[in-house]
């Protein structure tokens, strides 16, 4: 899998990235061996971008990812983590379970902190959990309700750390496009991670993607399956969209997209990966993967070409925003 250095980013990305939230027991637990095997399978598939965060399993994802990468050449991969949530010990709650979607004991609580000191503390904690002396990309994580502090305090702190060579690249990661567009236009970020807003079911980030393409900001695209609805060729009734039960209308739309894709010899998850990765601003499609089997399946899907005629037909059927249709000949991830 070819690694690229898009735009002005000083770090390299592979077209397929490994999302580390499942290693933090997102929704359900995985054991240490399964987590390690998933990372190893990603490496063997040519994946060289690994993304994690303190938020994922109260640090469990970072600890597992650090152990799995420990025997691999440090200059051979790009590691991304995030700042904005400080993990504070709560040993008195260790008998409880985390209440933010991760199947882990509530041994810590998350405290929002986008101050300069908070950025440094968060990064120090991440390095300790990862067992590393540096990370390649640091993203300001979910500053939706803290935009001013993120722009005026967290960003300058990261800018300084990048200038000092402590980190290679900086950016922001969110589930919305509007604030990411502010980062792309008002700051000197290298990359943004956009989750769930540029998919076969939602194309609300056209302006952000175009801005990033113009300004040389690399886009890492997550949530391409919209948390599950696009992950199966025939989405089940219990499928989720943005981590909630999918509305019937959206599930029906996904089924129509799947039917059109089948006429082109393409599965729904294959189309989901290819569509998101086809925009010229997208440097990597980052998929959350919890097992070696999932890694191998997704890597195989990402490697299969998708005919560009599919996008035109979906637009003609009213299932895709015509303004988001990839240009003919646009590469699949």
N, C-alpha and C positions, 0 to 999 in steps of 0.2 A: 504494500500500500504506500503510495507516494506521499511524502511529507512536503508541505508547502509553507512558504513564508509570505502570507498575504499582506497586501498593503504595506504599511510601515512597521508592522509587528516585528520585533526582534526575535521572537520565538517561532518555532515551527509547529504546524498542526497536520495531522493526518485527516483525510476526508471522513473517516469514522472515528469517533471518540468514545471513550468509556466513561459513562456517568456513574458515580460512586454512591448515589443515594441507596440503592438496594443493599450495598455492603453495610449500611447502617441499620439494616432490618426494617426498611420501609414497608409498612403494612404487615409483613410477616417475617419471622426470623429465618436466617440462613446460618449454617454453622461455619466455623472458621475454615475448615478444609474446602467447603463449597465456594466460599468467597475467594480463597487463594487460587483455586482452580479456574475460576472465572477470569481473574486477572491474567493468569498464565495463558489461558486460551486466547485472550485478547492480544497479548504480546505475539503469540504464534500466528495470529491472523494478520499481523502487521499494524495493529493499532498502537499508536505512540502518544496519544493524548489521553491523560487520565485526570478526571475532574472529581473533586470532593469538597467537603465543607464541614466546619464544626457542627453545624445544625444537624447533619445526617447521623442520627443515632447517638447524639450527645458525644460526638468524637469517635464513635466506634468505626465509622467508615474510614476516617483518617488513620486510625491505628491499624486496621486491617490492610488498607492500601499500602501503607508504609512497609509493613512486614512482607507483603507480596512482592513489592518492587525492590526489596533490599538487595537481592542477589543479581539484579539486572544493571547494566551499565547506566550510570546516572546521566551521562550526556546523551543517552539514546532515546530519552522520552521527555515529553513536556508534561509537567505536573501543575495542575491548577487547584487552588483552594480559595476560600472566601473570608471576608471580614464583615463585621456588623453585629454579630451575636457573641457575647462573652459567656463562656460556660462557667458557672459558679457552683461549687460543691453543695449538695443538699443530702448528706448522708442519712439524715433523719427520714428521708423519703425513699430510701433504697428498696423498701418493701413494696412500693407502688410502681406503676408502669408509666412510661412517658405518655403525655397526652397530646402529642403533635404528630401522630401517625407512625411512630417508630416503635417497634416491639423490643424495647430495652428498659431496664430498671431506671427509675427517675432519680439517678444518683447526682444529677446536676440540673440546674435550671438555666434557661437562656435569658440573658439580659441584653436588650438592644443597646448598642453603643457605637456611634459613628464618629466619635471624637478622635483626634490624632492619637491620644494615649490609648484609646480603645483599639484602634487599628494595630498599634504596636503590640499591645497585650494579646490580641487575638492571634496575630501572626506568630508570636513567640510560642503560644500554646499549641498552635497547629504544627510548628516545626518539632516540638517535643513529642507530640503524638505520632507524627509521621516518622520520627527518627532520622530526620534529614537536616542539613544545614542551610538549605535554600529551597524555594519553590520558584517556578518559572513564571507563573501568571497568578496574580491576586485580583479577585473580583469583589467589589462592594456588593453585598448580598441583600436583596429585597429591601431597598431603602424607601419603599412606597410612602410610608408615613413620616419619613425622616429626610426628605429630599434636600432641605436647606443645609442641614448638618452634613449630609453625605457629600454635597457639592463643595461646601465651604471648609470642611474640616477633614473628612475621610479622604477625599480626592487629593488635596494638597499633601497630606501625609504620605500617601502612596506615591505621589509624584516625586517627593523627596527620596523615598526608599529606592525608587527606580533610578534616580539620578546618582545615588550612592552605589548602585550596583547590587543592592541587597536582593532585589527582585528583578526579573527580566522584563516583565510586561505587566500592565495594569488595566483595569476596566471595571465593568459593573455587570451583574447578572440579575435578571428580573423576569416576572411573568407578564409584564406590560411593555408596550413599545414606546409610549409617550415620554416617560422619564429617561429611558435609554437614549432617545433622540436628543434630549438635553445634554446628556453626557457626551454623545457623539459630536455635537455642534459647539458646546461651550467649554469643553475640556480637551486635553490631549491624550485621551485614552487610546490604548492599542487595540482593545477588543471589547465586545459585549457578548454576553450570553443571554439569548432570548428564548424563553420556554413557552411553547404552546401557541404562539401567536402567528406563526407562519407554517401552516399545515394544510393538508387537503380539506380540512373542515373550517379553517379560519385563515383569512388572508388580510389581517388588520394592520400588518406591519410594513406595507409597501413603502411608505415614506421613510421609515427608519432604514430599511434595507438599501434604498436608493442613496440616502445620505451617507451611509457607511461605505457604499461602493465608491462614492465621489471623494470621500475624505480618507480612504485607505484604512478604515477601521474593520478589523476582522470580526465576522459574526460567527459565533458558535451557536448552533441551533439545537435546542433541547425540546423535549415534550412533543416529538413529531407524531407520536401515536395518541396525543391528547389524553394521556394517562391510561389508555387501554382500548378505547373505542376503535382505533385503526390498527390494532395489533393482531387482529385475526381476520382471515379472509371472509368469514361470516360472523360479524360481531354478535356475541350472545346477548340475550335479554338483560343479563346482569352487568354488561359492560359499563365502564365508567368514562366520564368526560370531565376533565379538570378535577379529578379525584372525587367526583360525586356520581351517583347513578345517572347514566346518560338519559336525557329526555327522549321520548319516543320519536320526535321529529328529527333530532340529530341522528339517532340510530337509523332511521329510515333513509336519511340522506347518505349515511355511510354505506348502507346496503346498495343504494343506487350507484354510488361511486365504484363499489366493488364489482357490480355487474358490468359496468362499462369497462373497467380495467380488465376483467376476464376476457372480454372480446378482443383485447390486444395481447392476450397471453401473459397478463401481469396480475400478481396477487395484490390485495389491498395493502398489506404492510410493505411490500416491495415498492408500490407506488408512493406510499407515504414517505419513505426514506428518500426516494429519488426526487420527488417534487421539492421537498424542503432543501435538499442539497444542490438543486439546479441553479439557484440564484447566484449570480457572480459574487455577491458579497459574502456568501456563506462559505467559510473556510473549513468547517467541520460540522457534521451531524453527530450530536452527542446522545448516545442511547444508554439509559439505565439498564444494567444487565446483572442478574444475580447468580447465574450459573454458566458453566462452560458450554452447555448445550445452547443456551440463549445466545451466547457470544457467537458461536459457530453459525447458528441460524441467521442472525442479523448480518454477520459479515458476508455470508453467501447471498443474502437478499441485496445488500448494498453493492455487490459486485456485478449484479445482473443488469444489463442495459434495459432502459424503458423507452419505447418509441415516443417521440415528441408529439406524434399525432394524438396520443391519449389526452394530453393537456388541452389541445384544441377542441376535442370532442367533449370533454368535460365542461369547457367554457360554453360551447354551443348548447349544451343541455342545461345550462344555468347552475351547474354544480361547482364552478370554479370562477373566481373573479377574473375577467379577461385581462385586467391590468397586471395580474400576477402570473400569467402564463409564461413559462420559460421560453426564451428565444430558441428557434430551431438550432439544433446542434449543441445546445447547452449541455455540459457534461453531467452525468449522474455522479453521485458521490462514490 
